[in-house]
């Protein structure tokens, strides 16, 4: 062999050696981080073997019990069980379904659906007829979830997903009535039972962090003044409230949300991360009214600590609930490595294992080979589900109709707490097209939700619902409405501020929402954009607000921005005094009702306003205008001089007993409602109703 040939072979061997070393280093890093062999993910067969390896089911069973118990409590609270009569008993109550063909059933039928959910959640917790219990819980759950978009929350979406995942698992293989009835059944489950639930929570945390790594969140405007809560008292002794709001509430939370799932996955950091995880969710349970969300997340934390942690708890062993299982024989242990067999290796595998495995075990291997196609298909289905969950939170470029000031509908994008709103004006105007008379109705006459004020799709749905209700009233008794005919238009005037910005219009007030065009796949032209060009003024607004609030206890300021060509009609209450309008940017035209004189105001100009009079501010020019109102509440200022001997009662830091009584009262109401529904269906007993005022 020539020297040239030898050198070529040497170079090839050197490259292969270097490539192999690089691969080994990466494989070692991956194993140290995740605890798994990289080879498990190199092809679909290996991945299927990894997903289908049998593991102890006790940790999954514990999560099932906690989840079922949490859903039982959730029924009377966030699922609205305590308000069944108000939510579903009024025929004119407006709902906001994701798909318009979904409609609410009558109150007795809805009560029966809640009974099914109650039985399903109870069955999940007890592990009784497990798959049927999951089914009768999640089907009504998703129906009620899809029925009202304004009620969506990220954790409501999470609960539905977890319930759907449990439907396909064997979470009843341990600590369940099903196990009690069939004691000889296996105590193990395929690992994918754990994988799907852990992946779902991994997405929850990681995407919640990713959504916060934006200027909007890191600027500290979303959760302002949260630092004044008692849970931050230890920090207030060394840090200012503004520092706590910025660095702990916003920056630390963004880093925590993004990293905590990785830290809990890595065995070397898991013990250190767990106290932060527990503290975070316990603090959230005190800071926000978010139902069972913190407790379900806490129930998920032990899943990171192995599959058999409940069996190690002494009192469970004492009561004989968790006996160590030894049902996995030698053949089954070997089968763990041979979940999916190649056809050409099947005979060799059996020959190699002959003498070790009995005939039944050999038949079991052959049977596993026969069913390997279903295992592969299941792995593909799991990958598709994971890809879907990764895609949906960033799918808003497809569903453009749901994009308003934020991207997509709130509730399935994991953008938790990223946006806070302050709405000052919500007006529903009805114009009789026959005589041009204008009428106003209570904006919340037909709903208790307010999220329709932020989203174009729900604004259209609400306008259509108002139209249907008015037409029903008109058909029943034309004199019951002030309208002269069925020909009318509906306009919304909504002023809102997001994350410390100016108050601005959400929708174009000149557009009749009964004829407004909306499509889920096209941008909505009459949904006014967020005035992001004024974002740089937020620090200035905060400074001005602090100065005005320092005048006295009852001084206040409102910042307003408006689009060119639009007019703000504002009535100044007689309760207010020292009301001043000051222009910050742009040009406006100002005039009072009953006065012919018009004023043109530019940036820096101010004008004093008279109480008890409506004035009009029209933005002129090509750019938006921004201005502010400062005022003092005269009525409250004068009442402040009334001296009383009463000592204000301080609120308890941990009102656990009042919270427990409130939840107990909610459950009593819930059980009363479903009992009334049953009595109506069986005996025809009328259902007592709590009616909403609609003035």
C-alpha positions as CSV (number, residue, x, y, z in Angstrom):
1,X,0.0,0.0,0.0
2,X,1.4,3.4,-1.0
3,X,2.1,6.2,1.5
4,X,-0.7,8.3,-0.1
5,X,-3.3,5.5,0.4
6,X,-2.2,5.1,4.0
7,X,-2.5,8.8,4.7
8,X,-6.0,8.8,3.2
9,X,-7.1,6.0,5.5
10,X,-5.4,7.6,8.5
11,X,-7.3,10.9,7.7
12,X,-10.6,9.0,7.5
13,X,-10.0,7.2,10.7
14,X,-9.0,10.5,12.4
15,X,-12.2,12.2,11.2
16,X,-14.3,9.3,12.3
17,X,-12.6,9.3,15.7
18,X,-13.1,13.0,16.1
19,X,-16.8,12.7,15.1
20,X,-17.3,9.8,17.4
21,X,-15.7,11.8,20.3
22,X,-18.0,14.7,19.6
23,X,-21.0,12.4,19.5
24,X,-19.9,10.8,22.8
25,X,-19.5,14.2,24.4
26,X,-22.9,15.3,23.3
27,X,-24.5,12.0,24.3
28,X,-22.9,12.4,27.8
29,X,-24.1,15.9,28.2
30,X,-27.6,14.9,27.1
31,X,-27.7,12.0,29.5
32,X,-26.4,14.1,32.4
33,X,-29.1,16.8,31.7
34,X,-32.1,14.7,30.9
35,X,-31.2,11.4,32.6
36,X,-32.0,9.5,29.3
37,X,-29.9,7.9,26.6
38,X,-29.7,9.8,23.4
39,X,-30.1,6.6,21.5
40,X,-33.7,6.5,22.6
41,X,-34.5,9.4,20.3
42,X,-32.5,8.5,17.2
43,X,-35.3,6.7,15.4
44,X,-39.0,6.0,15.8
45,X,-38.5,2.4,16.9
46,X,-36.2,3.4,19.8
47,X,-38.5,6.3,20.7
48,X,-41.4,3.8,20.8
49,X,-39.4,1.5,23.1
50,X,-38.6,4.4,25.4
51,X,-42.2,5.5,25.6
52,X,-43.6,2.0,26.2
53,X,-41.2,0.8,28.9
54,X,-43.2,-0.2,32.0
55,X,-42.8,2.0,35.0
56,X,-44.5,2.2,38.4
57,X,-48.0,3.7,38.3
58,X,-48.2,5.0,41.9
59,X,-47.0,8.6,41.2
60,X,-49.5,8.8,38.3
61,X,-52.3,7.5,40.5
62,X,-51.5,10.2,43.2
63,X,-51.7,12.9,40.5
64,X,-55.0,11.4,39.3
65,X,-56.4,11.7,42.9
66,X,-55.3,15.3,43.3
67,X,-56.5,16.3,39.9
68,X,-60.0,14.7,40.5
69,X,-60.3,16.4,43.9
70,X,-59.4,19.8,42.4
71,X,-61.9,19.4,39.6
72,X,-64.6,18.6,42.1
73,X,-63.9,21.9,43.8
74,X,-63.5,23.7,40.5
75,X,-67.1,22.8,39.4
76,X,-68.7,25.1,41.9
77,X,-66.3,27.9,41.3
78,X,-64.7,28.7,37.9
79,X,-67.0,26.3,36.1
80,X,-69.9,28.4,37.4
81,X,-71.8,25.7,39.2
82,X,-72.8,28.1,42.0
83,X,-74.3,30.5,39.4
84,X,-76.1,28.0,37.2
85,X,-79.4,29.9,37.4
86,X,-77.9,33.2,36.3
87,X,-75.6,31.8,33.7
88,X,-78.0,29.4,32.0
89,X,-81.4,30.1,33.4
90,X,-82.1,33.4,31.6
91,X,-83.1,32.8,28.0
92,X,-81.8,36.2,26.9
93,X,-78.3,35.7,28.5
94,X,-75.7,36.1,25.8
95,X,-73.0,33.4,25.2
96,X,-69.9,33.7,23.2
97,X,-69.1,30.3,21.6
98,X,-66.0,29.6,19.6
99,X,-68.2,28.1,16.9
100,X,-71.5,29.8,16.3
101,X,-73.3,26.5,15.9
102,X,-72.7,25.8,19.6
103,X,-75.5,27.0,21.8
104,X,-76.5,26.7,25.5
105,X,-79.0,24.1,26.4
106,X,-81.9,24.9,28.9
107,X,-81.1,25.2,32.6
108,X,-82.4,21.7,33.5
109,X,-80.2,20.0,30.8
110,X,-77.2,22.1,31.8
111,X,-77.8,21.0,35.4
112,X,-77.6,17.4,34.2
113,X,-74.4,18.1,32.4
114,X,-72.9,19.4,35.7
115,X,-74.1,16.3,37.4
116,X,-72.2,14.2,34.9
117,X,-69.1,16.3,35.4
118,X,-69.5,15.9,39.2
119,X,-69.8,12.1,38.8
120,X,-66.9,12.1,36.3
121,X,-64.6,14.1,38.6
122,X,-65.5,11.8,41.5
123,X,-64.8,8.7,39.4
124,X,-61.5,10.1,38.3
125,X,-60.5,10.8,41.9
126,X,-61.6,7.3,43.1
127,X,-60.4,5.5,40.0
128,X,-63.8,3.9,39.4
129,X,-64.7,2.9,35.9
130,X,-61.9,5.2,35.0
131,X,-62.2,5.7,31.3
132,X,-65.9,6.2,31.5
133,X,-65.4,8.7,34.3
134,X,-62.9,10.6,32.2
135,X,-65.2,10.6,29.3
136,X,-68.3,11.9,31.1
137,X,-66.2,14.6,32.7
138,X,-64.3,16.0,29.7
139,X,-67.1,15.9,27.1
140,X,-69.3,18.4,29.1
141,X,-66.2,20.2,30.2
142,X,-65.1,21.0,26.6
143,X,-68.7,21.9,25.7
144,X,-69.0,24.4,28.5
145,X,-65.5,25.7,27.8
146,X,-66.2,26.2,24.1
147,X,-69.6,27.8,24.9
148,X,-68.1,31.0,26.4
149,X,-64.8,32.4,25.2
150,X,-64.8,35.3,27.7
151,X,-64.5,32.7,30.5
152,X,-61.4,31.2,29.0
153,X,-58.3,31.2,31.1
154,X,-55.0,29.4,30.5
155,X,-55.6,27.1,33.4
156,X,-59.1,26.3,32.2
157,X,-57.5,25.1,29.0
158,X,-54.9,23.2,30.9
159,X,-57.5,21.4,33.0
160,X,-59.3,20.2,29.8
161,X,-56.1,19.0,28.3
162,X,-55.0,17.1,31.4
163,X,-58.4,15.4,31.6
164,X,-58.2,14.4,27.9
165,X,-54.7,13.0,28.5
166,X,-55.8,11.0,31.5
167,X,-58.6,9.4,29.4
168,X,-56.0,7.5,27.4
169,X,-53.7,6.5,30.3
170,X,-53.9,3.7,32.8
171,X,-53.8,6.0,35.8
172,X,-56.3,3.7,37.6
173,X,-53.7,0.9,37.9
174,X,-52.9,1.9,41.4
175,X,-54.8,3.4,44.4
176,X,-58.2,3.0,42.7
177,X,-61.5,1.1,43.1
178,X,-60.8,-0.5,39.7
179,X,-57.5,-1.9,41.1
180,X,-59.4,-3.1,44.2
181,X,-61.9,-4.9,42.0
182,X,-59.1,-6.4,39.9
183,X,-56.2,-6.9,42.3
184,X,-54.3,-9.2,39.9
185,X,-53.9,-6.4,37.3
186,X,-50.5,-4.9,36.7
187,X,-49.2,-2.1,38.9
188,X,-47.2,-0.6,36.0
189,X,-48.0,1.7,33.1
190,X,-46.2,2.6,29.9
191,X,-43.9,5.6,30.4
192,X,-45.9,7.7,27.8
193,X,-48.6,8.0,30.5
194,X,-46.2,10.2,32.4
195,X,-44.5,11.7,29.4
196,X,-47.7,13.4,28.0
197,X,-48.6,15.0,31.4
198,X,-45.1,16.2,32.1
199,X,-44.7,17.5,28.6
200,X,-48.0,19.5,29.0
201,X,-46.8,21.2,32.1
202,X,-43.3,21.7,30.6
203,X,-45.0,23.6,27.8
204,X,-47.1,25.6,30.3
205,X,-44.0,26.9,32.1
206,X,-41.7,27.3,29.2
207,X,-44.1,29.2,27.0
208,X,-45.3,31.3,30.0
209,X,-41.7,32.4,30.2
210,X,-41.2,33.0,26.5
211,X,-44.3,35.1,26.4
212,X,-42.9,37.3,29.1
213,X,-39.5,37.8,27.4
214,X,-40.9,40.9,25.7
215,X,-40.4,44.6,26.2
216,X,-44.1,44.8,27.2
217,X,-43.5,42.6,30.3
218,X,-39.9,43.4,31.1
219,X,-40.7,47.1,31.2
220,X,-42.7,46.4,34.4
221,X,-46.1,47.8,33.4
222,X,-48.2,44.7,33.4
223,X,-48.4,43.9,37.2
224,X,-47.8,47.4,38.7
225,X,-48.3,47.8,42.5
226,X,-48.4,44.1,43.1
227,X,-45.5,44.5,45.4
228,X,-47.8,46.1,48.0
229,X,-49.3,42.6,48.8
230,X,-48.3,41.1,52.1
231,X,-46.5,38.2,50.4
232,X,-43.8,40.6,49.4
233,X,-43.4,42.1,52.9
234,X,-39.9,40.4,53.4
235,X,-38.6,42.1,50.3
236,X,-40.1,45.5,51.2
237,X,-37.7,45.7,54.2
238,X,-34.7,46.0,51.8
239,X,-36.2,47.0,48.5
240,X,-38.5,49.8,47.3
241,X,-41.9,48.8,45.9
242,X,-40.9,49.9,42.4
243,X,-37.8,47.8,42.5
244,X,-39.8,44.8,43.7
245,X,-42.4,45.3,40.9
246,X,-39.7,45.5,38.2
247,X,-37.1,43.0,39.2
248,X,-39.0,40.4,41.3
249,X,-42.5,40.5,39.9
250,X,-41.5,40.9,36.2
251,X,-37.9,40.0,35.6
252,X,-37.6,37.1,38.1
253,X,-41.0,35.7,37.0
254,X,-40.0,35.7,33.4
255,X,-36.7,33.8,34.2
256,X,-38.5,31.5,36.6
257,X,-41.3,30.5,34.2
258,X,-38.9,29.8,31.4
259,X,-36.3,27.9,33.4
260,X,-38.2,26.1,36.1
261,X,-39.3,23.2,33.9
262,X,-35.7,22.6,32.7
263,X,-34.4,22.8,36.3
264,X,-37.0,20.3,37.5
265,X,-36.1,18.0,34.7
266,X,-32.4,18.0,35.5
267,X,-31.8,15.8,38.4
268,X,-28.8,17.8,39.7
269,X,-30.9,21.0,40.1
270,X,-34.3,19.4,40.9
271,X,-33.9,19.6,44.7
272,X,-32.7,23.2,44.6
273,X,-35.6,24.2,42.2
274,X,-38.4,22.6,44.2
275,X,-38.6,25.1,47.0
276,X,-38.9,27.9,44.4
277,X,-41.6,25.9,42.6
278,X,-43.6,25.4,45.7
279,X,-43.2,29.0,46.9
280,X,-44.2,30.3,43.5
281,X,-47.5,28.5,43.4
282,X,-48.3,29.1,47.0
283,X,-47.7,32.8,46.5
284,X,-49.9,32.8,43.4
285,X,-52.7,31.2,45.4
286,X,-52.6,34.3,47.6
287,X,-52.0,37.0,45.0
288,X,-54.6,36.0,42.4
289,X,-58.1,34.6,42.3
290,X,-57.2,31.7,40.0
291,X,-59.1,28.8,41.5
292,X,-57.5,25.4,41.5
293,X,-54.6,26.3,39.1
294,X,-51.8,26.6,41.8
295,X,-53.0,23.4,43.5
296,X,-53.1,21.3,40.3
297,X,-49.5,22.6,39.5
298,X,-48.4,21.6,43.0
299,X,-49.9,18.1,42.5
300,X,-47.8,17.8,39.3
301,X,-44.5,18.7,41.0
302,X,-43.9,15.2,42.5
303,X,-44.0,13.6,39.0
304,X,-40.5,14.9,38.6
305,X,-39.3,12.8,41.6
306,X,-39.7,9.3,40.3
307,X,-42.5,6.9,39.6
308,X,-42.8,5.2,43.0
309,X,-42.6,8.1,45.5
310,X,-46.0,7.3,47.1
311,X,-44.8,3.8,48.0
312,X,-42.0,5.3,50.1
313,X,-44.4,7.2,52.4
314,X,-44.5,5.4,55.7
315,X,-48.2,6.0,56.6
316,X,-49.3,4.7,53.2
317,X,-47.3,1.5,53.7
318,X,-48.8,1.2,57.2
319,X,-52.4,1.2,55.9
320,X,-51.4,-1.3,53.3
321,X,-52.4,0.8,50.4
322,X,-49.1,0.8,48.6
323,X,-47.6,-2.6,48.7
324,X,-44.4,-3.2,46.7
325,X,-45.2,-5.1,43.6
326,X,-43.1,-8.0,42.4
327,X,-45.3,-9.0,39.5
328,X,-42.7,-8.1,36.8
329,X,-41.0,-11.4,36.1
330,X,-37.8,-12.0,34.3
331,X,-39.5,-12.4,31.0
332,X,-41.2,-9.0,31.4
333,X,-38.0,-7.3,32.2
334,X,-36.4,-8.7,29.1
335,X,-39.5,-7.7,27.1
336,X,-38.8,-4.1,28.2
337,X,-35.9,-4.1,25.8
338,X,-37.8,-5.8,23.0
339,X,-41.1,-3.8,22.8
340,X,-40.6,-3.4,19.1
341,X,-38.8,-6.1,17.1
342,X,-37.5,-6.1,13.6
343,X,-38.8,-9.0,11.5
344,X,-35.4,-10.3,10.6
345,X,-34.3,-10.3,14.3
346,X,-37.5,-11.9,15.7
347,X,-36.3,-15.5,15.3
348,X,-32.9,-14.8,16.6
349,X,-34.3,-13.0,19.7
350,X,-36.4,-16.0,20.5
351,X,-33.5,-18.4,20.0
352,X,-31.3,-16.3,22.3
353,X,-33.9,-16.2,25.0
354,X,-34.8,-19.9,24.7
355,X,-34.0,-21.6,28.0
356,X,-34.6,-18.3,29.8
357,X,-38.2,-17.6,28.8
358,X,-41.1,-20.0,29.1
359,X,-43.3,-20.7,26.1
360,X,-45.9,-18.2,27.2
361,X,-43.2,-15.5,27.3
362,X,-42.0,-16.4,23.8
363,X,-45.6,-16.1,22.6
364,X,-45.8,-12.7,24.3
365,X,-42.8,-11.5,22.4
366,X,-44.4,-12.7,19.1
367,X,-47.6,-10.9,20.2
368,X,-45.6,-7.7,20.9
369,X,-44.2,-7.9,17.4
370,X,-47.7,-8.3,16.0
371,X,-48.9,-5.2,17.8
372,X,-45.8,-3.1,17.2
373,X,-47.5,-1.3,14.4
374,X,-50.1,0.1,16.8
375,X,-47.3,1.1,19.2
376,X,-45.6,3.0,16.4
377,X,-48.8,4.7,15.4
378,X,-49.4,5.7,19.0
379,X,-45.9,7.2,19.1
380,X,-46.7,9.2,16.0
381,X,-50.0,10.4,17.5
382,X,-48.1,11.5,20.6
383,X,-45.6,13.4,18.5
384,X,-48.4,15.0,16.5
385,X,-50.1,16.1,19.8
386,X,-46.8,17.6,21.1
387,X,-46.3,19.4,17.8
388,X,-49.8,20.8,18.0
389,X,-49.3,22.1,21.5
390,X,-46.0,23.7,20.5
391,X,-47.7,25.3,17.4
392,X,-51.0,26.6,18.8
393,X,-49.6,29.4,21.0
394,X,-47.9,30.9,18.0
395,X,-50.6,30.2,15.4
396,X,-52.0,33.7,15.4
397,X,-50.7,34.5,11.9
398,X,-53.4,32.2,10.7
399,X,-56.3,33.3,12.8
400,X,-55.9,37.0,12.1
401,X,-59.5,37.8,13.0
402,X,-58.8,37.1,16.7
403,X,-55.8,39.5,16.8
404,X,-56.7,42.8,18.4
405,X,-54.3,44.6,20.8
406,X,-52.9,41.2,21.6
407,X,-52.3,38.2,19.4
408,X,-55.1,35.6,19.4
409,X,-57.8,34.8,22.0
410,X,-56.7,34.8,25.6
411,X,-56.8,31.4,27.2
412,X,-54.7,29.0,25.2
413,X,-51.5,30.8,24.4
414,X,-50.0,30.6,27.9
415,X,-49.5,34.4,28.0
416,X,-50.6,34.5,31.6
417,X,-50.7,37.9,33.3
418,X,-48.8,39.6,30.5
419,X,-51.6,42.1,29.8
420,X,-53.6,44.1,32.3
421,X,-56.5,46.4,31.3
422,X,-58.2,49.4,32.8
423,X,-61.6,50.2,31.1
424,X,-63.1,53.6,31.9
425,X,-66.0,53.9,29.4
426,X,-68.2,51.1,28.0
427,X,-71.1,52.4,26.0
428,X,-73.7,50.5,23.9
429,X,-75.6,52.9,21.6
430,X,-78.7,51.9,19.7
431,X,-79.8,54.1,16.8
432,X,-83.4,53.9,15.5
433,X,-82.8,54.2,11.8
434,X,-86.4,55.3,11.2
435,X,-86.3,58.5,13.3
436,X,-82.5,58.8,14.0
437,X,-83.2,58.7,17.7
438,X,-80.3,57.5,19.9
439,X,-80.8,55.1,22.9
440,X,-78.4,53.7,25.4
441,X,-78.7,50.4,27.2
442,X,-76.7,49.0,30.1
443,X,-73.6,47.4,28.5
444,X,-73.9,44.4,30.8
445,X,-77.6,43.9,30.5
446,X,-77.2,40.5,28.9
447,X,-73.9,39.3,30.2
448,X,-71.6,39.4,33.2
449,X,-68.4,39.1,31.1
450,X,-66.4,42.1,30.0
451,X,-63.8,40.4,27.7
452,X,-66.1,41.2,24.7
453,X,-65.0,44.8,25.1
454,X,-61.4,43.8,24.0
455,X,-62.0,41.4,21.1
456,X,-63.7,42.0,17.8
457,X,-65.2,38.5,17.4
458,X,-67.0,38.7,20.7
459,X,-68.1,42.3,20.1
460,X,-69.9,41.1,16.9
461,X,-71.4,38.2,18.8
462,X,-72.6,40.5,21.6
463,X,-74.2,43.0,19.2
464,X,-76.0,40.1,17.4
465,X,-77.2,38.8,20.7
466,X,-78.5,42.2,21.8
467,X,-80.3,42.5,18.4
468,X,-82.0,39.1,18.9
469,X,-83.1,40.0,22.4
470,X,-84.5,43.4,21.3
471,X,-86.3,41.8,18.3
472,X,-87.8,39.2,20.7
473,X,-89.1,41.9,23.0
474,X,-90.4,43.9,20.1
475,X,-92.2,40.9,18.6
476,X,-93.7,40.1,22.0
477,X,-94.8,43.7,22.8
478,X,-93.7,46.6,20.5
479,X,-94.4,49.1,23.3
480,X,-91.9,47.4,25.6
481,X,-89.0,49.0,23.7
482,X,-88.4,52.6,22.8
483,X,-87.7,51.7,19.2
484,X,-90.2,52.6,16.4
485,X,-89.3,49.6,14.2
486,X,-87.0,46.6,13.8
487,X,-84.6,48.7,11.8
488,X,-81.8,49.8,14.1
489,X,-78.0,49.9,14.4
490,X,-75.7,49.1,17.3
491,X,-72.5,51.0,18.1
492,X,-69.9,50.3,20.8
493,X,-67.9,53.1,22.4
494,X,-65.2,51.5,24.6
495,X,-62.2,53.3,26.1
496,X,-59.5,51.1,27.6
497,X,-55.9,51.3,28.7
498,X,-53.5,48.3,28.5
499,X,-50.4,48.1,30.6
500,X,-50.2,51.7,31.7
501,X,-50.8,53.3,28.3
502,X,-53.3,56.0,27.4
503,X,-57.0,55.4,27.5
504,X,-58.0,54.9,23.8
505,X,-60.8,53.5,21.7
506,X,-60.9,49.7,21.2
507,X,-63.3,49.8,18.2
508,X,-64.3,52.4,15.6
509,X,-67.5,54.0,17.1
510,X,-68.8,54.8,13.6
511,X,-69.2,51.2,12.6
512,X,-72.5,49.5,12.9
513,X,-71.6,46.1,14.5
514,X,-74.7,44.5,13.1
515,X,-73.3,44.9,9.6
516,X,-69.6,44.9,10.4
517,X,-67.5,42.3,8.6
518,X,-65.5,39.8,10.6
519,X,-63.6,36.7,9.6
520,X,-61.4,34.4,11.7
521,X,-58.7,34.5,8.9
522,X,-58.7,38.2,8.0
523,X,-57.7,41.3,9.9
524,X,-60.6,43.3,11.3
525,X,-60.5,46.8,9.9
526,X,-62.8,48.4,12.4
527,X,-60.8,47.1,15.4
528,X,-58.6,50.1,16.1
529,X,-54.9,49.4,16.6
530,X,-53.0,50.0,19.8
531,X,-51.2,53.3,19.7
532,X,-47.7,51.9,20.2
533,X,-46.1,55.1,18.9
534,X,-47.0,56.6,22.3
535,X,-45.4,53.9,24.4
536,X,-42.3,56.0,25.1
537,X,-44.5,58.4,27.0
538,X,-45.4,55.9,29.7
539,X,-42.6,56.9,32.1
540,X,-43.8,60.5,31.7
541,X,-47.4,59.5,32.5
542,X,-46.2,57.8,35.6
543,X,-44.4,60.9,36.8
544,X,-47.4,63.1,36.1
545,X,-49.7,60.7,37.9
546,X,-47.5,60.6,41.0
547,X,-47.5,64.4,41.1
548,X,-51.3,64.7,40.8
549,X,-52.0,62.0,43.3
550,X,-49.8,63.9,45.8
551,X,-52.2,66.9,45.8
552,X,-54.6,65.2,48.2
553,X,-56.2,61.9,48.8
554,X,-59.0,62.5,46.2
555,X,-57.1,64.0,43.3
556,X,-56.8,61.9,40.2
557,X,-55.7,62.0,36.5
558,X,-56.9,60.2,33.3
559,X,-54.7,60.0,30.2
560,X,-56.5,59.9,26.9
561,X,-55.3,59.3,23.3
562,X,-57.5,59.5,20.2
563,X,-57.4,59.0,16.5
564,X,-57.6,61.8,13.9
565,X,-61.2,62.7,12.9
566,X,-62.8,61.2,16.1
567,X,-64.6,63.1,18.8
568,X,-64.7,62.4,22.5
569,X,-68.0,63.5,24.1
570,X,-67.4,63.7,27.8
571,X,-69.7,64.8,30.6
572,X,-68.1,66.3,33.7
573,X,-70.0,65.2,36.9
574,X,-70.9,67.8,39.4
575,X,-69.1,65.7,42.1
576,X,-65.8,66.9,40.5
577,X,-63.9,70.1,40.9
578,X,-60.7,71.7,39.6
579,X,-61.2,69.8,36.3
580,X,-58.5,70.7,33.8
581,X,-57.8,69.5,30.2
582,X,-54.2,69.6,29.2
583,X,-52.9,68.7,25.7
584,X,-49.7,66.6,25.6
585,X,-49.3,65.9,21.8
586,X,-51.3,66.7,18.7
587,X,-54.0,69.2,18.0
588,X,-57.6,69.2,19.1
589,X,-60.8,71.2,18.6
590,X,-62.8,71.9,21.9
591,X,-66.3,73.2,22.5
592,X,-69.0,72.9,25.2
593,X,-72.6,72.0,24.7
594,X,-74.8,75.1,24.4
595,X,-71.8,77.3,23.5
596,X,-71.0,78.5,20.0
597,X,-67.4,79.3,20.8
598,X,-64.7,76.7,19.6
599,X,-61.2,76.5,20.9
600,X,-58.2,75.0,19.0
601,X,-55.7,73.6,21.5
602,X,-52.1,72.4,20.7
603,X,-49.4,70.6,22.8
604,X,-48.9,72.3,26.2
605,X,-52.2,74.2,26.2
606,X,-54.7,73.7,29.0
607,X,-58.3,74.7,29.6
608,X,-60.5,74.6,32.8
609,X,-63.8,72.7,32.5
610,X,-67.1,73.4,34.0
611,X,-68.8,70.6,36.0
612,X,-72.3,69.4,34.9
613,X,-71.7,70.2,31.2
614,X,-70.8,67.9,28.3
615,X,-67.8,69.0,26.2
616,X,-66.5,67.7,22.9
617,X,-62.8,67.1,22.0
618,X,-62.1,66.4,18.3
619,X,-58.7,65.3,17.1
620,X,-57.6,67.3,14.1
621,X,-54.7,66.8,11.8
622,X,-53.0,63.6,10.6
623,X,-51.6,62.4,13.9
624,X,-53.2,61.0,17.0
625,X,-53.7,63.4,19.9
626,X,-52.9,62.7,23.5
627,X,-54.2,64.7,26.5
628,X,-55.0,64.4,30.2
629,X,-57.7,65.3,32.7
630,X,-56.9,66.3,36.2
631,X,-59.6,66.7,38.8
632,X,-60.5,66.4,42.5
633,X,-63.5,64.5,43.8
634,X,-65.2,67.2,45.7
635,X,-67.8,65.0,47.4
636,X,-65.3,62.6,48.8
637,X,-63.0,65.4,49.8
638,X,-65.8,67.1,51.9
639,X,-66.9,63.8,53.4
640,X,-63.3,63.2,54.6
641,X,-63.8,65.8,57.3
642,X,-66.5,63.7,58.9
643,X,-64.7,62.2,61.9
644,X,-65.8,58.8,63.2
645,X,-64.8,56.8,66.2
646,X,-64.9,53.6,64.4
647,X,-61.5,51.8,64.1
648,X,-61.1,50.1,60.7
649,X,-60.9,46.4,60.8
650,X,-57.6,45.1,59.3
651,X,-57.9,42.3,56.8
652,X,-56.5,39.0,57.9
653,X,-53.3,37.9,56.1
654,X,-54.4,34.3,55.7
655,X,-58.2,34.3,55.6
656,X,-58.3,30.5,55.3
657,X,-61.4,30.0,57.3
658,X,-63.5,32.6,55.4
659,X,-62.2,31.1,52.1
660,X,-63.2,27.6,53.2
661,X,-66.7,28.9,54.2
662,X,-67.1,30.7,50.9
663,X,-66.2,27.5,49.0
664,X,-68.6,25.6,51.2
665,X,-71.3,28.1,50.4
666,X,-70.6,27.9,46.7
667,X,-70.8,24.1,46.9
668,X,-74.1,24.3,48.7
669,X,-75.5,26.6,46.0
670,X,-74.1,24.2,43.3
671,X,-75.8,21.2,44.9
672,X,-79.0,23.1,45.3
673,X,-79.0,24.1,41.6
674,X,-78.4,20.6,40.3
675,X,-81.0,19.3,42.8
676,X,-83.6,21.8,41.5
677,X,-82.8,20.7,37.9
678,X,-83.5,17.1,38.8
679,X,-86.7,17.9,40.6
680,X,-87.9,19.8,37.6
681,X,-87.1,17.0,35.2
682,X,-88.5,14.3,37.3
683,X,-91.5,16.0,39.1
684,X,-91.9,19.2,37.2
685,X,-91.1,21.4,40.3
686,X,-90.5,25.0,39.1
687,X,-86.8,26.1,39.4
688,X,-86.4,29.2,41.6
689,X,-84.4,31.9,39.7
690,X,-82.2,34.8,40.5
691,X,-82.8,37.4,37.8
692,X,-80.3,39.9,36.6
693,X,-81.2,43.6,36.6
694,X,-81.1,45.0,33.0
695,X,-81.6,48.7,33.3
